[in-house]
Amino acid sequence: MTIPSQAYTSTSASVQILRQPPPFPPDWCQLVDPSLPQPQVSAFISGSGVKVQWTVAPGVNLSTVASYEIFSYHEAINDPGPSPWTRLGDVTSLILPMSVTLEKMLKGKTYHFIVRAMNALRQPGPLSKAATLTVP
């Protein structure tokens, strides 16, 4: 599965889109529970870090969501080679919108973030579209 170039979401005037992130690893793209919602993700600078925030469309049933998985990919402005996607971890499902703040982000790097819902059996739902920003 590739992430389409129109998949970028930006919520800050300082967002700079450089290029499409690499494809998500195929074994992470298996949609096991299509009843889980597709998160809507945004990313922005907040204090000394990057805040990744997500929600779902209004009226979506969240009763089967147990947690959310967060992934990132980063690239340098002058870096010709891609870095692999990294699984940052899981967050237990709470009232939406939810967010995490990531610190120690490198200045001048462009980061892409993707989130997906997981059910109690750890089966994933659809991947969000990527939220992208460059750390000033």
Steps between C-alpha positions, in 0.01 A plus 500: 500500500631841413396820667357737240662841471171673584510323838677789671322700770646824622381718785780751526634774276851360558418168331725426203422196286813372329404169340272204544599273789605146410245220481381362829646149565261244341467288814373810687236568234282196559151622573361244743205685654327725244246605765767709676504871411769671295658771719538857376849616602666839530846601623627834623774658712398526866742640755825306474361214295271380225139427589332223301124516543222283361126462499244318283202616298196604709254221577749215452458204736806478725384209717750254348805731515735387777809699402673698229836423339724792402766485227751756373742551216750785482715647229762774498465792261829404328474125560464314168424161659185397685491376856264214586168551672524454876229377733499750787259305718142448615268734685198368689177631354351795689255777416582660163676706389816333630859615467858423589787747523832381366815673622860495381395550140788608277496852357479512122354149474169429333281252685199301378256339747236230453256362757266200491245357741542153653233276651535295821644208297774734365349489152560826310259724320575726202804727500445872533628735234845637585538826692825671406708786639853633505649592837628860479 
